[in-house]
Amino acid sequence: MTKSIDQLVLEIPVEEREKVYSFWANPKNLVQDEDEIKYIIGNIWQANGYKPPTVLREKSPLACVSNHNLDNSSKYFSFWTLAYAMFYDLCKKFDIEIKDMPQKDIDDFLIFAKNINFVHFNTDVCVVSDHPLEIHHNERMQLHNENGASILYPDGAGMYHINGVVLNKKIVMTPKEQTIQEILSDDNEERKRIRIERYGIVDFLSAINANITDSNRNYIEGTQEHILTGDKQKYLLCVCPSTGKEFYLEVPPTVESTKDAQMFVSCGLAKRIISAS
């Protein structure tokens, strides 16, 4: 039986695979080359029926956009290409053939992944960002840095994440400067949880004058749950049994008990609050 490409890759010694993964995961290894950038951008434009554009460079995606007001422009992040680059590079180094993909296409893809991480462009101009200086991950390889930018560019611009959740700079660097309204109006429950956690749970509950108005043991999840009632808000406080994270899930003012909250969050289908959220 013919082995699949995935099976052949898994037969490569682990240490050899880790060398390739480590190379592509470290932005310091991905040295951008002006000639390669112009070559690959020109190829893409010509493949879509356009003449090669004017290629400009900036230190970060923010600079690409703020310093160049392009008509009918688009923006493109290409971090996703690094995972494919790792795979294709392994295949190339260990002579594993990828059916229906000529070697030149693989080589061009690797050039693209090595040189391009963000572009701001229209048909006539393509502004290419430098690679970041630093990329920080947690143990699950999610973008993560509790003390600074998870992705830091040469001009100081950055992106902020905690455990893969996209945040703004204020949440990470100066969380006490968040307003209560900013926290309350956030419609992403995971981001809101991080906002509250970094603001300070005790300070947040104090700011909304919250009190526990109902408690109950959730025997399905094996956790304790509470209804916290503030000035104008009600929250169900529950704990994820697998991670230990506390979640503050906003519920309607009409909710009076944890059982009512369970029914609301799960749309009446379950009592597994964390699963439903």
Secondary structure as UniProt FT lines:
FT   HELIX           5..10
FT   HELIX           14..25
FT   HELIX           27..29
FT   HELIX           34..47
FT   TURN            48..49
FT   STRAND          54..58
FT   HELIX           61..66
FT   TURN            71..72
FT   STRAND          74..77
FT   TURN            79..80
FT   HELIX           81..93
FT   TURN            94..95
FT   TURN            99..100
FT   HELIX           103..115
FT   STRAND          118..121
FT   STRAND          125..129
FT   STRAND          134..135
FT   TURN            139..140
FT   STRAND          151..152
FT   TURN            154..155
FT   STRAND          158..162
FT   TURN            163..164
FT   STRAND          165..167
FT   HELIX           169..173
FT   HELIX           175..177
FT   HELIX           180..185
FT   HELIX           189..199
FT   HELIX           201..207
FT   TURN            208..209
FT   STRAND          211..218
FT   TURN            219..222
FT   STRAND          223..229
FT   STRAND          234..239
FT   TURN            241..243
FT   STRAND          246..251
FT   TURN            253..254
FT   HELIX           258..265
FT   TURN            266..268
FT   HELIX           273..276
//
